[in-house]
Structure formats: structure tokens, C-alpha cells
Amino acid sequence: IKGADLSIDVGILQYSRTFDVGGKSAGLVVVAPFGEVKGSAVLQGPLGNNTIIRNTSSSGLGDVSLVGVLGLVGSPALTRQQYAQYVPGFSLGAMLWATAPTGEYDGDKLINLGTNRWAFRVGTPLGWTFGGTYLSPKLTTLEFVPSVTFYTDNTDPFRANRVTQSELYRIEAHLTHNFTRAVWGSLDL
């Protein structure tokens, strides 16, 4: 929001679980953000006049996400002993991410923690691993996650009838390197 003066304090509770699906590694993640956003903004009206909105806030639970990932190639389900000895290479997976409109939302407020709409993200995580096993002190990984997010409409937005958003195409990238068994670094895009 242009001209907004906001203070945002948000935390995240996350539950992650990996499991075996037909010999392939799979994962399930539940993400629950919570917190508070507060502040003020100056909005320009349709006739050029300004409306000052002061001391607006939203607090509580944000929109909860459920993420599922399934390894399709190069991602076998492993025991602890197998994991310690496994030498990974190329991997390809499938990801489905759904965000539900569970967050604190009031259509009469400019600022909300929730979005009052569903979001669905689909992607194909790709990875290349170099330098030995997952426990190698010199392991390097290169990962890409191309994805697209689709949004439903917000039918109760602030001072409007409906807000729509086109699909969002994105590529997430990570380059990690282990410098020792206890120290690693990452470049992310």
C-alpha cells in the first residue's frame, strides 16, 4: 500500500513430516502464521481527495497453508542408515500447496492478516547434488522450484466489490554448500 506506515510482527508455527509413498520420499507441511499488523495509510479517492486511515490493525491467525511434496525421480524413501550412505544426484518432484482463507479478515478494514481467498500453487522441484553423501562436509546442492500460483477472488475487499489476481509464475532457486559438517552457506533467489 503506497504511503502506508505499518508495523508487522508475525510468527509461524510449522509441522513437517516425511514418509514413504511406494518407495518414494514424500512430505507434508502445515504452516500456520500468526501475529499482528497495525498502522496507518493515506488513500487517494476517485475524485483526487485523500482519505487518511489511522490506527488500523489486524491480529490473530493468518491464512493456513498445507504443502505436499512427492519425490518422483532420485528421491527414494530411506532409513537413517541408508540416508547416511546414500549418494544423491538428480532429483525431480511434484509439489501442491494450498492456502486456505482462515486468517483474521474484516472487509471494513484496509489491513488484514488474512486474504479472504484461496491460493493453489503447483510446482516441480528439481535438484542436483554434488560431492558425496548428504552427510559429506563438502556437499553442494543446486535446486530450482518452478511453480505457478492460482488465486480465487476476494469477494469482500476494503471499499470494492471484488479483487482478482492473475496467476503468479515464479522460479525459486537455492545453491548450498557444506564447508564443514557443522557449517554451511546458501545463496537463494
Buried (B, 14 or more C-beta within 10 A) or exposed (E): EEEBEEEEEEEEEEEEEEEEEEEBBBBEBEBBBBBBBBBBBBBEEEEEEEEEBEEBBBEBBBBBBEBBBBBEEBBBBBEEEEBEEBEBEEBEBBBBBBBBBBBBBBEEEBBBBBBBBBBBBBBEBBBBBEBBEBEBEEBBBBBBBBBEBEBBBBEBBBEEEEBEBEEEEEEEEBEBBBEEEEEBEEEEE
